[in-house]
Amino acid sequence: MTRKTEGSPSSPNSRRRRRSPPASAAHAPGPIPLPAAGTAPSIDTLLSKLLMAPGDPGLAEAWARMAYVEWLAGLPGRVSYADAALEAFEAARSTADISPATAAFRRLLARSAQLPPAPLDLGLPKPARRGGARARRLSI
């Protein structure tokens, strides 16, 4: 016969409580929920953002890369990439002469549709110091 000690988990006076598994653990994992329809930005919204980009060529490239990733993430699952890229390329035609970022976005779309496929450099812009506390103190 085993003796139950006061601190053992099977003791009725135990302070430890057995936790039941969370309700989500009882169910088999399902598919990842998709965002609600209409939440992905349209190509017109992205082009408007690119028109506000700074004129500096380095920053324009960075804005174009971020817009490309945002556009790519917003594509529906069963759409033809080549058709969507051509549609976005044509939509950006009217503003490419005005905005360096839009022109860089069009170049990314053109490179992505070339055959044979090649990896694109979609890295985030390198962090740069903007002056920090010293710049704020000097501005006063």
Secondary structure in CASP SS format (residue, H / E / C, confidence):
PFRMAT SS
TARGET T0000
AUTHOR 0000-0000-0000
METHOD secondary structure of the structure
MODEL  1
M C 1.00
T C 1.00
R C 1.00
K C 1.00
T C 1.00
E C 1.00
G C 1.00
S C 1.00
P C 1.00
S C 1.00
S C 1.00
P C 1.00
N C 1.00
S C 1.00
R C 1.00
R C 1.00
R C 1.00
R C 1.00
R C 1.00
S C 1.00
P C 1.00
P C 1.00
A H 1.00
S H 1.00
A H 1.00
A H 1.00
H C 1.00
A C 1.00
P C 1.00
G C 1.00
P C 1.00
I C 1.00
P C 1.00
L C 1.00
P C 1.00
A C 1.00
A C 1.00
G C 1.00
T C 1.00
A C 1.00
P C 1.00
S C 1.00
I H 1.00
D H 1.00
T H 1.00
L H 1.00
L H 1.00
S H 1.00
K H 1.00
L H 1.00
L H 1.00
M C 1.00
A C 1.00
P C 1.00
G C 1.00
D C 1.00
P H 1.00
G H 1.00
L H 1.00
A H 1.00
E H 1.00
A H 1.00
W H 1.00
A H 1.00
R H 1.00
M H 1.00
A H 1.00
Y H 1.00
V H 1.00
E H 1.00
W H 1.00
L H 1.00
A H 1.00
G C 1.00
L C 1.00
P C 1.00
G C 1.00
R C 1.00
V C 1.00
S C 1.00
Y H 1.00
A H 1.00
D H 1.00
A H 1.00
A H 1.00
L H 1.00
E H 1.00
A H 1.00
F H 1.00
E H 1.00
A H 1.00
A C 1.00
R H 1.00
S H 1.00
T H 1.00
A C 1.00
D C 1.00
I C 1.00
S C 1.00
P H 1.00
A H 1.00
T H 1.00
A H 1.00
A H 1.00
F H 1.00
R H 1.00
R H 1.00
L H 1.00
L H 1.00
A H 1.00
R H 1.00
S H 1.00
A H 1.00
Q C 1.00
L C 1.00
P C 1.00
P C 1.00
A C 1.00
P C 1.00
L C 1.00
D C 1.00
L C 1.00
G C 1.00
L C 1.00
P C 1.00
K C 1.00
P C 1.00
A C 1.00
R C 1.00
R C 1.00
G C 1.00
G H 1.00
A H 1.00
R H 1.00
A H 1.00
R H 1.00
R H 1.00
L H 1.00
S H 1.00
I C 1.00
END
